[in-house]
Amino acid sequence: MTLFSTRAGFAAAGLLAALTFTAAACGDDDNDASSTSAAPAATAAPAAPGTAMADAAASSSMTQPFGSACSAVPTVGQGSVEGMADDPVATAASNNPVLSTLVGAVQSAGLVDTLNSAQDITVFAPANDAFVKVEKATLDAALADPQGLLTTVLTYHVVPGRLAPDALAGTHATLQGDTLTVAGSGEMFTVNDGAKVVCGNVSTANATVYIIDGLLLPPM
């Protein structure tokens, strides 16, 4: 039984951004005096110096991971940003030591195959330190109920569709059934007014991951 048959049934919708470029044509000058009645060809205004380079840099920055904790992610190997891009999300996270506590919880809840087989999702992945901040009684209760409370909490961190940074702010339905809210812009985002995105826009084979410094708890 998969998560999609037991939860609210949200359809995973990909978020696509289209960029359209247009080119302006320039006419040739005609020096023949007999052609003075012809209207001069329009010429495109020259681009401001550095505009093309600035646009390219901005486009590149939107596709790169960002955040203060990205330096803690391995620089080489399967747990690196490049390595994680090759694997489905649960497998990718298992290779990253920053997410080892989360991976253990996902394994306990039996969600590895569900997350790995999902198509185009966004995962707000709590770093190891996020679990330390949770009240012990709450964490113990979740871990003691892997198929119930733990699954509810973990699926609350998953949103259908790959959310790019410029589409991150807003309210999003989760696979658990409730919604979460992201505020911020640029490279500064918070989730549910508490958890901060500390390393965002990390790609895996089937997901976009935003590592956060807090655990998200759905309304109870």
C-alpha positions, -999 to 999 in steps of 0.1 A, spaced: 0 0 0 16 33 -10 13 67 6 -7 80 -23 -35 55 -17 -37 62 20 -33 99 22 -54 128 8 -46 119 -28 -29 150 -40 -18 148 -76 19 155 -80 21 185 -102 54 197 -116 61 234 -115 76 245 -149 91 279 -157 94 290 -193 119 315 -206 113 331 -240 139 349 -259 132 373 -288 157 386 -313 154 420 -331 164 422 -367 185 451 -380 181 464 -416 210 473 -439 216 510 -446 208 520 -483 231 548 -495 214 551 -529 200 587 -531 171 574 -552 159 555 -521 153 585 -499 116 578 -498 121 544 -481 117 544 -443 150 537 -424 152 502 -410 146 500 -372 176 490 -352 175 473 -318 187 493 -289 220 482 -276 220 462 -244 233 478 -213 269 468 -206 270 436 -185 233 429 -189 238 395 -206 264 385 -180 241 396 -151 211 377 -166 233 345 -170 245 348 -134 210 353 -121 197 323 -140 226 301 -128 220 312 -91 184 299 -93 196 264 -102 223 262 -75 220 251 -39 221 280 -14 223 285 23 247 286 52 246 249 59 254 238 24 291 238 35 283 209 58 272 188 28 300 165 15 318 180 -15 325 146 -32 309 112 -33 273 101 -34 263 124 -5 276 155 -23 252 178 -42 263 162 -75 260 127 -61 226 132 -47 213 144 -81 218 109 -94 197 90 -68 160 91 -58 154 112 -27 154 86 1 186 69 -13 202 103 -18 195 114 17 209 81 31 243 90 16 243 125 33 255 125 69 236 158 76 203 138 72 211 106 90 185 110 117 158 118 92 168 87 72 165 65 102 130 78 108 120 73 72 133 37 74 113 31 106 82 44 90 86 22 59 86 52 36 118 45 16 101 29 -14 73 54 -13 95 84 -14 119 68 -40 91 60 -64 73 93 -61 74 115 -91 84 152 -88 81 161 -51 96 187 -28 110 175 5 116 198 35 143 177 51 151 183 88 188 182 95 201 161 124 201 191 148 164 197 141 154 166 160 174 177 191 151 207 194 119 186 196 105 178 230 116 143 240 81 132 248 68 142 214 97 126 196 94 94 216 57 92 209 63 95 171 91 69 171 70 45 191 42 47 164 61 44 131 31 35 110 9 61 126 22 93 141 57 91 127 44 86 91 20 115 97 49 138 107 72 127 79 47 130 51 39 165 64 74 174 51 66 164 15 49 186 -11 38 174 -46 57 190 -74 92 204 -75 92 239 -60 119 262 -74 132 289 -51 111 316 -69 79 295 -63 87 285 -27 69 313 -8 33 305 -2 10 279 12 14 243 -1 -6 212 4 14 183 18 11 145 12 0 142 48 -31 162 40 -26 195 58 -8 226 44 24 243 53 34 279 47 68 292 34 77 328 38 107 347 25 125 354 -8 160 352 -24 179 328 -2 161 335 31 131 313 38 112 300 68 87 273 70 56 276 93 72 307 110 99 286 126 121 263 106 147 280 85 159 267 51 197 262 57 206 245 25 180 248 -3 174 238 -39 193 205 -37 182 182 -66 178 145 -65 166 122 -93 129 127 -83 128 156 -58 139 190 -49 152 191 -13 153 221 12 172 212 43 157 229 73 168 234 109 135 224 126 110 196 126 76 205 111 46 193 131 12 191 115 -19 204 133 -30 179 158 
